[in-house]
Amino acid sequence: MNKKSTEAQTTEAQSTGLDLSDVEHRVGKPVGGGQLWEPCSASDIRRWVMAMDYPNPLHWDHEFARESAFGGLVAPQSIAVGLDYGHGAAPACVGYIPGSHLIFGGEEWWFYGSRVRVGDTLFQERRFHDYKVADTKFAGPTMFSRGDTTHTNQHGALVARERSTAIRYLAAEAEKRGMYENQLGEIKRWTQAELTEIEKLRHDWLLSNRLGVSPHFEEVKVGDKLPRRVIGPHSIATFTTEYRAFLFNIWGTFGWVAPEGVADPWVNQDPGWVEGFAFDEEGAKIDPRKRDGLYVGPSRGHIDADKAGEVGMARAYGYGATMGAWCTDFLAYWAGNDGMVRHSKADFRGPAFEGDVTYFDAEVVAKEPESVWGVPLVQVKLRLTNQDGGVLVTCTAEVELPCQ
């Protein structure tokens, strides 16, 4: 990013109350964060797919997985973010911004072929990449910051890279503007007939590739539609289940780490959360609720409508990292056991609110017989929308498929 333009943006943001004085000097530098203590267990994998509503038997059914080519349970590709600290947003949330809050703005993933199995441990290297400032209807001056995470396993094998986008803004300004408060009606109350239709669509998708058969590259055509998927209705229960599947949210599961040779690595400093949303790191040594995230901390608005209102979100809402995982799971299910999502870029346009459902619609838009990955790829465009047609996510992905 051009230094002059960055400085100009910083000055403009500060003039409107968004203080970025602790951000600029950290651009491009390695940062620290949390590291899980224990390897991934079978229960961790099962908890993850349960929370993501992804009933692919390869990831939870011991007998089914044992008879597969993998010879046992294997984690979905999406679990990389679940075995990380901070929902993948940690290296994009760097620097102290007083009175701020954060929502997820998007993810870009690259997967390198190493599957995560029971007993594996993922290690992360993190870097604060860049930022820009824009004026938004939601909160006025808003910072869009990006951070990079490299995931390797205990053998040093490269598993995945992620570039996350965090949206950081002044909570009081978002609360005052009340964009979602003005847009949202009452929480949707679904009739039994509607719920039956949703469940049928969900069930049809589950049966669309339960055996994990991969479509061959040659037989897939541009314009092909992927089977439609639905998740929801979303509720406090589903949001809580999702939160608890990110292992760092479980008491005592991680320790703090810092990159060597960095004078001021951003590890677990206060990002400037608005009052009532910060952790109590010292108090948590006695009472772990004080850095639990749902009881105390920045994620409490996800399950508490009053707290959600204080940061401009109006009602309980879902997680950006969860939506990213949904995209990966959806594409991987279609690709089957011999396929793989190699790259995806998802932009988060709006949250999944309590009471809503999320629909997945995707189409093959291009084919690449010879790619930089050394494998044939198909490009897929994916959109996630709610029951009113509101767009939650737009995603473009490259998916590896086997040849005949």
Secondary structure, 3 states (H helix, E strand, C coil): CCHHHHHHHHHHHHHCCCCCCCCHHHCCCEECEEEECCCCCHHHHHHHHHHCCCCCHHHCCHHHHHCCCCCCCECCCCHHHHCCCHHHCHHHCCCCCCCEEEEEEEEEEEECCCCCECCCCEEEEEEEEEEEEEEECCCEEEEEEEEEEEEEECCCCEEEEEEEEEEEEEHHHHHHHCHHHHHCCCCCCCCHHHHHHHHHHHHHHHHHCCCCCCCCHHHCCCCCECCCEEECCCCHHHHHHHHHHCHHHCCCCEEEECCCCCCCCCCCCCCCECCCCCCCCCHHHCCHHHHCCCCCCCCHHHCCHHHHHHCCCCCCECCHHHHHHHHHHHHHHHHCCCCEEEEEEEEECCCCECCCCEEEEEEEEEEECCCCCCCCEEEEEEEEECCCCCEEEEEEEEEECCCC
